[in-house]
Amino acid sequence: MKSKVVARNSVLNALDIGVSLLMGVATAGIVARSLGPAKMGQYAFAIWLANTMGAFALHGVGALLNKYLSEYFGKGELAIAKAMVRMGFRIQLAFLVLVGCVSFVYVWWRVPEGQRLFMSLVLATMLPGLLSIPPTMANLAAEDFAANIIPGICSTLLQPLGILLALGLKWGSHTLVPRFELAGLAGGYLFCRVVDLVLRLWFFRNRFPPGLPHVVLPEELRSRMWTFLWHSSALLVLDIIVWERSEMFFLKKFSHPDQAAFY
C-alpha cells in the first residue's frame, strides 16, 4: 500500500514539474519579446519583492506545520493536528495584515504612479500564497499530494490568460482584448494564484473527519512550536540574503531595469 502511494505521488510530482517547464518555455519568450527588457525588468523586480516578503510565511509557518503536522498525523492525533492548522491560519492572517500595511506604504511612497497598479497586483498575490500554506501542509502530512498538485497544474495551465491580457488580441482591425501590458500580466498571475488557493481549500475541506473535539494545543507543544518558528525565521533572513537573489535590490536601485530583466 505504501509503495503505491509513493509511486502515485512521484508520478504526480513529475507531471507537475513537466507542465510547469513546458508552460514556462512556451510563454516566457513571447512575453519578453513583446514587452521588452525594461518592462520585464520592472516585473521581475516586483515578483522578486513579493516572493521575498512571502518567503517568511512559506519557510517560517510552512516549515513549522510541515514538521509538526506530519508527526501528529502519523500518531493519528487528528484533533491536535487540526488545532495546529487553525493556529497556522491565525498566524498567516496576522502576517497578511502586517505585509499588507508594509506593501501599501511601499507602493504609495516608493513606486512611480504609472507602475502602482501592476505592482499592487503582484504584491496582492501574497494573499492567496499565504493562505494556501496551512491546507498545503495538511495535505502533505496526509500524503495526499494530488490535493496540492492538481490545483498547481490547473493554475499553471491558466497562465496564458495573463499573457492574453498583457499582449491583447486583435482580429483584423478589431480589438477583442485590450493590451494591458504589465497590469494584465500581473492580473493574470493573481487570478492563477486565487484559483490555486480555491482548489486547495476545496480538497482540504474534508481533510479532518467530522466530530473531532475542539482541543487547545498543550503549553509544552506550543512552546516548542514557537521556538522552532523563531529559529527558522532567523535562519531564513540569512537564507534570503545569500540565496534569494537579494542583489535584485541593488540592480533596481543602482542600474537600469533592463539589467534586472537580463539577470
PADRENNU-848511 format. One record per residue: x, y, z of N, C-alpha, C, O in turn; residue number from 1. Coordinates in steps of 0.1 Angstrom, whole numbers. Atoms other than C-alpha are relative to their C-alpha. Layout:
<drendrens>
- n_xx/n_yy/n_zz/ca_xx/ca_yy/ca_zz/c_xx/c_yy/c_zz/o_xx/o_yy/o_zz/seq
- X/Y/Z/X/Y/Z/X/Y/Z/X/Y/Z/NUM $
...
</drendrens>
This chain:
<drendrens>
- n_xx/n_yy/n_zz/ca_xx/ca_yy/ca_zz/c_xx/c_yy/c_zz/o_xx/o_yy/o_zz/seq
- 8/-12/0/0/0/0/9/13/0/6/22/-8/1 $
- -9/-11/0/28/24/9/7/2/-13/9/14/-17/2 $
- -8/-2/13/47/17/-23/-9/6/-10/-4/13/-19/3 $
- 9/-5/10/16/25/-43/-2/15/2/-2/23/-8/4 $
- 1/-15/-3/12/59/-25/13/7/-5/12/18/-11/5 $
- -13/-7/4/49/67/-31/1/1/-15/5/11/-21/6 $
- -1/0/15/47/57/-68/-10/11/-6/-7/18/-15/7 $
- 10/-10/5/15/78/-73/5/14/2/3/22/-7/8 $
- -5/-13/-3/30/108/-56/12/4/-9/13/16/-12/9 $
- -12/-3/8/62/105/-76/-5/4/-14/1/13/-20/10 $
- 6/-3/14/42/104/-109/-6/14/0/-4/22/-10/11 $
- 6/-13/-1/22/134/-98/10/12/0/8/22/-6/12 $
- -11/-10/-1/53/154/-89/7/2/-14/9/13/-18/13 $
- -6/-1/13/69/146/-122/-9/7/-10/-5/15/-18/14 $
- 10/-7/8/37/157/-140/-1/15/2/-1/23/-7/15 $
- 0/-14/-4/36/189/-121/12/8/-5/11/19/-11/16 $
- -12/-6/4/72/197/-129/0/1/-16/5/12/-21/17 $
- 0/0/15/68/188/-166/-10/11/-5/-6/18/-15/18 $
- 9/-10/5/37/210/-171/6/14/3/4/23/-6/19 $
- -6/-13/-3/55/239/-154/11/4/-9/12/15/-14/20 $
- -11/-3/9/86/236/-175/-5/3/-14/-1/12/-21/21 $
- 5/-2/14/66/233/-208/-7/13/-1/-5/20/-11/22 $
- 7/-13/0/44/263/-199/10/11/0/8/21/-7/23 $
- -10/-10/0/74/283/-190/8/2/-13/10/14/-17/24 $
- -7/-1/13/93/275/-222/-9/6/-11/-4/14/-19/25 $
- 10/-4/11/62/281/-243/-3/15/1/-7/21/-9/26 $
- 5/-13/-2/54/315/-228/10/11/3/8/23/0/27 $
- -10/-10/-4/85/332/-215/5/9/-11/6/21/-10/28 $
- -6/-7/11/100/342/-248/-11/9/-7/-7/20/-11/29 $
- 10/-8/6/67/355/-262/-2/13/8/-3/24/2/30 $
- 2/-12/-8/62/379/-233/12/9/0/10/21/-1/31 $
- -12/-8/-1/98/390/-231/2/8/-13/6/20/-13/32 $
- -2/-6/12/100/398/-268/-11/11/-3/-8/22/-9/33 $
- 11/-10/2/66/417/-268/1/12/9/-1/23/5/34 $
- 0/-11/-10/71/438/-236/14/7/0/15/19/4/35 $
- -13/-6/0/109/444/-239/7/-1/13/0/-4/24/36 $
- -8/3/-12/137/442/-213/-4/10/11/-3/6/23/37 $
- 2/-10/-10/128/475/-195/-13/-4/9/-12/-4/21/38 $
- 12/4/-7/92/464/-186/2/-13/7/-4/-16/18/39 $
- -2/13/-7/102/428/-179/9/2/12/8/-6/22/40 $
- -8/-3/-12/129/442/-155/-9/5/11/-7/1/23/41 $
- 9/-5/-10/102/461/-136/-9/-12/6/-11/-13/18/42 $
- 9/12/-4/80/429/-135/8/-10/8/4/-15/18/43 $
- -8/10/-7/109/407/-124/3/5/14/3/-3/23/44 $
- -3/-6/-13/117/431/-95/-13/-2/9/-12/-5/20/45 $
- 13/1/-8/80/431/-84/-2/-14/4/-6/-17/16/46 $
- 1/14/-3/79/393/-85/10/-4/11/7/-11/21/47 $
- -10/3/-10/111/391/-65/-4/6/13/-2/0/24/48 $
- 4/-7/-13/98/416/-39/-11/-8/6/-11/-11/19/49 $
- 11/8/-5/66/396/-35/4/-13/6/0/-18/16/50 $
- -5/13/-5/84/363/-32/8/1/12/8/-8/21/51 $
- -9/-2/-12/109/377/-7/-9/2/12/-6/-3/23/52 $
- 8/-3/-11/82/391/15/-8/-12/4/-11/-15/16/53 $
- 7/12/-3/62/359/13/8/-12/5/3/-21/10/54 $
- -9/11/-4/92/337/20/-1/-2/15/1/-13/19/55 $
- 0/2/-14/89/344/57/-12/-9/4/-11/-17/13/56 $
- 11/8/-4/55/328/58/2/-14/-5/-2/-24/1/57 $
- -2/13/6/65/299/35/10/-8/8/7/-20/11/58 $
- -11/7/-7/97/290/53/-2/0/15/4/-9/22/59 $
- 2/0/-15/85/300/88/-12/-9/4/-10/-20/9/60 $
- 12/8/-3/49/288/92/0/-13/-8/-4/-23/-3/61 $
- 0/13/9/53/263/63/9/-10/6/5/-22/7/62 $
- -9/9/-6/83/247/79/-5/-5/14/-4/-17/17/63 $
- 6/4/-13/66/247/113/-11/-11/-2/-11/-21/5/64 $
- 11/9/2/35/230/101/5/-13/-7/0/-24/-3/65 $
- -5/12/6/54/206/79/6/-10/10/5/-22/9/66 $
- -6/8/-10/74/194/109/-10/-7/9/-10/-19/11/67 $
- 8/5/-11/47/190/135/-13/-7/-5/-18/-16/1/68 $
- 11/7/5/17/181/113/3/-14/-4/-5/-23/-1/69 $
- -4/14/4/35/151/99/1/-9/12/-3/-20/12/70 $
- -2/8/-12/43/140/134/-14/-5/6/-15/-16/9/71 $
- 13/3/-7/7/142/147/-10/-7/-10/-18/-15/-5/72 $
- 8/9/9/-9/128/115/5/-14/1/-3/-24/1/73 $
- -6/14/-2/15/98/119/-5/-6/13/-7/-18/13/74 $
- 5/5/-13/4/94/155/-15/-3/0/-20/-10/9/75 $
- 15/1/0/-33/96/145/-7/10/9/-19/8/11/76 $
- 6/-10/-9/-39/125/168/-5/12/-8/1/23/-9/77 $
- 5/-9/10/-60/144/143/-6/13/7/-6/24/1/78 $
- 5/-12/-7/-76/168/169/11/10/2/9/22/0/79 $
- -12/-9/-2/-41/182/177/4/5/-13/7/17/-14/80 $
- -4/-5/13/-33/184/140/-9/11/-5/-5/21/-11/81 $
- 10/-10/5/-65/203/133/3/13/8/1/24/2/82 $
- -3/-12/-8/-56/227/162/12/7/-6/13/20/-6/83 $
- -12/-6/6/-22/233/145/-4/7/-12/2/18/-15/84 $
- 4/-7/13/-39/241/112/-7/13/4/-4/23/-3/85 $
- 7/-13/-4/-61/267/130/10/10/4/9/22/1/86 $
- -11/-9/-4/-30/282/146/7/5/-12/11/17/-13/87 $
- -7/-4/12/-13/283/112/-8/11/-8/-2/21/-13/88 $
- 9/-10/6/-43/302/97/1/13/7/1/24/1/89 $
- -1/-12/-8/-42/327/126/13/7/-2/13/20/-4/90 $
- -13/-7/2/-5/334/121/1/6/-14/6/17/-15/91 $
- 0/-6/13/-9/338/84/-9/12/-2/-5/21/-9/92 $
- 9/-12/0/-38/362/88/7/12/6/6/23/1/93 $
- -8/-11/-6/-17/383/112/11/5/-8/13/17/-10/94 $
- -12/-4/9/13/382/89/-6/7/-13/1/16/-18/95 $
- 6/-6/12/-10/391/60/-4/15/3/-1/23/-6/96 $
- 3/-14/-4/-22/423/78/13/8/0/13/19/-5/97 $
- -13/-7/-1/14/432/85/6/3/-14/10/14/-17/98 $
- -5/-1/13/26/426/50/-8/9/-9/-3/17/-17/99 $
- 9/-8/8/-4/443/35/3/15/4/3/23/-6/100 $
- -3/-14/-4/4/475/55/13/5/-5/14/16/-11/101 $
- -13/-3/6/40/474/45/0/2/-15/6/12/-20/102 $
- 1/-1/14/31/469/9/-7/13/-4/-3/19/-14/103 $
- 7/-12/3/6/497/9/9/13/1/9/21/-8/104 $
- -9/-12/-2/32/522/23/10/0/-11/14/10/-16/105 $
- -11/0/10/59/510/-1/-6/4/-14/1/12/-21/106 $
- 6/-4/13/36/513/-32/-2/15/-2/2/21/-12/107 $
- 3/-14/1/25/548/-25/11/9/4/11/21/0/108 $
- -11/-8/-3/58/560/-12/11/-1/-10/18/9/-13/109 $
- -12/3/8/84/544/-35/-3/-3/-14/6/-2/-22/110 $
- 3/4/14/66/533/-67/-5/11/-8/-14/18/-3/111 $
- 5/-10/8/61/557/-95/-15/-2/-4/-19/-14/-4/112 $
- 15/2/2/24/564/-103/-3/-9/-11/-13/-16/-10/113 $
- 3/8/11/25/547/-136/2/-15/2/-3/-23/-6/114 $
- -3/14/-3/37/514/-120/-8/-5/12/-6/-17/15/115 $
- 6/4/-12/15/513/-90/-11/-11/-2/-12/-19/7/116 $
- 10/10/2/-13/492/-105/6/-13/-1/2/-23/6/117 $
- -6/13/2/8/464/-117/8/-5/13/7/-17/16/118 $
- -8/3/-13/30/465/-85/-10/-5/11/-7/-14/18/119 $
- 11/3/-10/-2/464/-63/-5/-14/-3/-7/-22/6/120 $
- 5/13/4/-15/434/-83/10/-11/3/6/-22/8/121 $
- -10/10/-2/18/415/-80/1/-2/15/1/-14/20/122 $
- -1/1/-15/20/422/-42/-12/-7/6/-12/-14/16/123 $
- 12/6/-4/-16/411/-39/0/-15/-1/-8/-22/6/124 $
- -1/15/2/-6/376/-50/5/-7/13/4/-19/15/125 $
- -4/5/-13/9/372/-15/-12/-5/8/-11/-15/16/126 $
- 12/4/-8/-27/369/-1/-3/-15/-2/-4/-22/7/127 $
- 3/14/2/-36/336/-18/12/-9/4/11/-20/8/128 $
- -12/7/-4/0/325/-13/1/-4/14/4/-15/18/129 $
- -1/2/-14/0/329/24/-11/-9/5/-9/-18/13/130 $
- 11/8/-4/-35/314/29/0/-14/-5/-6/-23/1/131 $
- 0/13/5/-27/284/9/10/-9/8/10/-22/6/132 $
- -11/8/-7/2/273/32/-6/-10/10/-2/-22/9/133 $
- 6/10/-9/-19/256/60/-6/-12/-7/-3/-23/-3/134 $
- 6/12/7/-40/235/37/10/-8/-8/9/-21/-9/135 $
- -10/8/7/-10/226/16/8/-9/9/10/-20/5/136 $
- -8/8/-9/10/214/46/-9/-11/6/-4/-22/9/137 $
- 8/11/-5/-20/194/59/-2/-11/-11/-2/-22/-7/138 $
- 1/10/11/-24/177/25/13/-8/-1/13/-20/-3/139 $
- -12/7/1/13/169/25/2/-10/12/6/-21/10/140 $
- -1/9/-12/11/155/61/-9/-12/-2/-5/-23/3/141 $
- 9/11/2/-18/133/50/5/-9/-12/-2/-18/-16/142 $
- -6/7/12/4/121/20/-10/0/-12/-10/-9/-20/143 $
- 9/-2/11/-23/134/-4/6/10/-9/1/22/-9/144 $
- -6/-9/9/-1/150/-30/-9/5/-11/-7/17/-15/145 $
- 9/-4/10/-29/151/-55/-7/13/3/-11/21/-5/146 $
- 8/-12/-5/-47/177/-34/8/13/-2/2/24/-1/147 $
- -9/-12/3/-17/201/-40/4/1/-14/4/12/-20/148 $
- -5/0/13/-6/191/-74/-11/3/-10/-8/11/-20/149 $
- 10/-3/9/-39/192/-92/-3/15/0/-4/21/-11/150 $
- 1/-15/0/-45/229/-81/12/7/-7/10/16/-14/151 $
- -12/-6/6/-9/237/-91/0/-1/-15/3/8/-22/152 $
- 1/2/14/-14/222/-126/-11/9/-6/-9/15/-17/153 $
- 11/-9/5/-47/240/-131/4/15/0/1/22/-10/154 $
- -5/-14/0/-31/273/-121/10/2/-11/10/13/-17/155 $
- -10/-1/11/-2/267/-145/-6/1/-13/-2/9/-22/156 $
- 7/0/13/-25/260/-174/-8/12/-2/-11/15/-14/157 $
- 7/-13/2/-43/293/-168/9/12/-2/5/23/-5/158 $
- -9/-11/2/-11/313/-172/-1/8/-13/1/20/-14/159 $
- 2/-7/13/-18/321/-209/-10/11/1/-10/21/-7/160 $
- 10/-11/-2/-47/343/-196/7/13/3/4/23/-2/161 $
- -7/-12/-2/-22/367/-182/7/6/-12/8/18/-14/162 $
- -7/-4/13/-3/367/-215/-10/7/-9/-7/17/-16/163 $
- 10/-5/8/-35/374/-233/-4/15/5/-5/24/-4/164 $
- 3/-13/-5/-43/404/-210/12/9/-2/10/21/-4/165 $
- -12/-9/1/-7/417/-213/2/4/-15/4/16/-17/166 $
- -3/-3/14/-4/415/-251/-12/4/-8/-11/10/-19/167 $
- 12/-3/7/-40/419/-261/-3/-10/-12/5/-18/-14/168 $
- 4/9/11/-58/402/-290/-8/8/-10/-18/15/-7/169 $
- 7/-7/11/-68/417/-324/-5/-10/-10/2/-20/-13/170 $
- 5/7/12/-89/403/-352/-2/10/-11/-12/17/-12/171 $
- 1/-10/11/-82/423/-383/2/14/6/12/17/13/172 $
- -1/-14/-6/-89/459/-373/-7/1/13/-8/12/19/173 $
- 8/0/-12/-110/449/-343/9/-4/12/16/-14/11/174 $
- -7/4/-12/-95/448/-308/-10/-8/9/-19/-3/14/175 $
- 8/9/-8/-110/418/-290/3/1/15/-5/1/24/176 $
- -5/-1/-14/-89/421/-258/10/12/0/20/11/-7/177 $
- -10/-11/-1/-71/454/-249/13/-4/5/14/-15/11/178 $
- -14/3/-5/-34/454/-243/3/7/13/4/20/14/179 $
- -2/-5/-13/-28/459/-206/14/0/5/18/5/15/180 $
- -14/2/-3/9/450/-206/2/-5/14/-3/-15/18/181 $
- -4/5/-13/23/447/-171/-12/-2/9/-12/-12/17/182 $
- 12/2/-8/-10/452/-154/-8/-12/-3/-13/-19/5/183 $
- 7/12/4/-26/425/-174/8/-13/4/2/-23/8/184 $
- -8/12/-4/3/401/-168/-1/-3/15/-2/-14/20/185 $
- 1/1/-15/1/408/-130/-14/-5/4/-15/-13/13/186 $
- 14/4/-3/-37/405/-130/-2/-15/-3/-9/-22/4/187 $
- 1/14/4/-35/371/-148/7/-9/10/2/-20/14/188 $
- -7/8/-10/-9/359/-123/-8/-1/13/-8/-11/20/189 $
- 8/0/-12/-31/370/-94/-12/-10/-1/-15/-17/8/190 $
- 12/9/2/-61/351/-109/5/-14/1/-3/-22/7/191 $
- -5/13/-1/-40/320/-112/2/-4/14/-1/-16/18/192 $
- -3/3/-14/-29/322/-76/-14/-2/8/-14/-10/17/193 $
- 13/1/-7/-66/327/-64/-6/-13/-4/-11/-20/5/194 $
- 5/13/4/-77/297/-85/7/-12/8/1/-21/12/195 $
- -8/9/-7/-49/277/-69/-4/-2/15/-6/-13/20/196 $
- 5/0/-14/-60/287/-34/-14/-6/2/-16/-15/10/197 $
- 14/5/-1/-97/279/-40/0/-15/-2/-7/-22/6/198 $
- 0/15/2/-89/244/-53/7/-7/12/2/-18/15/199 $
- -7/6/-12/-65/237/-24/-10/-1/12/-10/-11/19/200 $
- 10/0/-11/-92/247/1/-11/-10/-3/-16/-16/7/201 $
- 10/9/4/-117/226/-18/4/-15/4/-3/-22/9/202 $
- -5/13/-3/-95/195/-15/2/-2/15/1/-13/21/203 $
- -3/0/-14/-87/204/21/-13/-2/9/-12/-5/20/204 $
- 12/-2/-8/-124/208/32/-3/-13/8/-9/-11/19/205 $
- 4/12/-8/-128/171/43/13/-7/5/13/-19/7/206 $
- -12/6/-5/-92/166/55/-1/-6/13/5/-16/16/207 $
- 3/5/-13/-104/161/90/-14/-6/2/-23/1/-3/208 $
- 13/6/-1/-133/138/99/-9/9/9/-4/15/18/209 $
- 9/-8/-8/-164/155/113/-1/-6/15/1/-18/17/210 $
- 2/4/-14/-170/154/151/13/0/8/13/-5/19/211 $
- -12/-1/-8/-134/159/161/-1/10/12/-7/21/9/212 $
- 1/-10/-11/-132/176/196/8/12/-3/19/11/-9/213 $
- -7/-13/1/-121/212/197/10/0/12/6/1/23/214 $
- -10/1/-10/-88/210/216/9/12/-1/10/18/-11/215 $
- -10/-10/0/-62/235/227/13/-6/1/15/-16/8/216 $
- -13/6/0/-26/228/220/6/1/14/6/11/21/217 $
- -7/0/-13/-7/218/251/11/11/1/17/14/-9/218 $
- -9/-11/-1/15/245/265/14/-4/-4/22/4/-10/219 $
- -14/4/4/47/225/261/2/-1/-15/12/2/-20/220 $
- -1/1/14/39/218/225/0/14/-7/8/16/-16/221 $
- 0/-13/5/31/254/218/14/7/2/18/14/-7/222 $
- -13/-6/-3/64/265/234/10/-6/-10/18/2/-15/223 $
- -9/5/9/83/241/212/-2/5/-14/7/8/-22/224 $
- 3/-5/13/65/253/181/4/14/-2/10/18/-12/225 $
- -4/-14/1/71/290/188/15/1/0/21/9/-8/226 $
- -15/-1/0/108/283/195/5/-4/-14/14/2/-20/227 $
- -4/4/13/111/264/162/-3/11/-10/5/13/-19/228 $
- 4/-10/9/93/292/144/10/12/0/14/16/-10/229 $
- -10/-11/-1/117/319/157/13/-4/-6/20/4/-12/230 $
- -13/4/4/147/299/150/0/-2/-16/10/3/-22/231 $
- 1/2/15/136/290/114/-1/14/-7/5/16/-18/232 $
- 1/-14/5/127/327/108/14/7/0/17/14/-10/233 $
- -13/-6/0/162/338/119/9/-6/-10/16/2/-17/234 $
- -8/6/11/179/313/96/-5/5/-14/3/6/-23/235 $
- 5/-4/13/156/325/68/6/13/-4/8/16/-16/236 $
- -6/-13/3/170/360/70/13/-1/-7/16/5/-17/237 $
- -13/3/6/204/347/62/-2/-7/-14/5/-4/-23/238 $
- 3/7/13/190/324/35/-5/10/-11/0/8/-22/239 $
- 4/-10/10/173/353/18/11/9/-5/12/11/-17/240 $
- -11/-8/4/204/374/18/9/-7/-10/14/-2/-19/241 $
- -10/8/7/226/346/4/-6/-6/-13/0/-6/-24/242 $
- 6/8/11/202/326/-19/-11/6/-7/-14/2/-19/243 $
- 12/-5/7/171/346/-27/2/12/-9/-7/20/-10/244 $
- -2/-10/10/187/368/-52/-1/14/5/-8/23/-1/245 $
- 1/-13/-6/190/398/-29/7/11/-8/4/23/-6/246 $
- -6/-10/9/212/415/-55/-10/7/-9/-7/17/-15/247 $
- 11/-7/8/179/423/-73/-2/14/6/-5/23/-2/248 $
- 2/-13/-6/175/452/-48/10/10/-5/7/21/-8/249 $
- -10/-9/4/208/467/-58/0/3/-15/3/14/-20/250 $
- 2/-2/14/202/462/-95/-11/10/-3/-10/19/-11/251 $
- 11/-10/1/169/481/-91/4/14/4/0/24/-2/252 $
- -4/-13/-6/185/509/-71/11/7/-8/11/19/-9/253 $
- -11/-6/6/217/514/-90/2/-2/-15/12/3/-20/254 $
- -1/2/14/211/503/-125/-14/2/-7/-24/5/-1/255 $
- 12/-1/8/185/503/-153/-8/-13/1/-2/-23/3/256 $
- 8/12/-1/156/479/-152/3/-11/-10/1/-23/-7/257 $
- -4/10/10/170/462/-183/9/-11/7/8/-23/4/258 $
- -10/9/-6/197/447/-161/-7/-11/9/-3/-22/9/259 $
- 8/9/-8/171/431/-138/-7/-11/-9/-8/-22/-5/260 $
- 6/10/9/154/415/-168/10/-10/-5/7/-22/-5/261 $
- -10/9/5/186/401/-181/5/-10/11/9/-21/8/262 $
- -5/8/-11/196/389/-147/-10/-12/3/-8/-20/12/263 $
</drendrens>
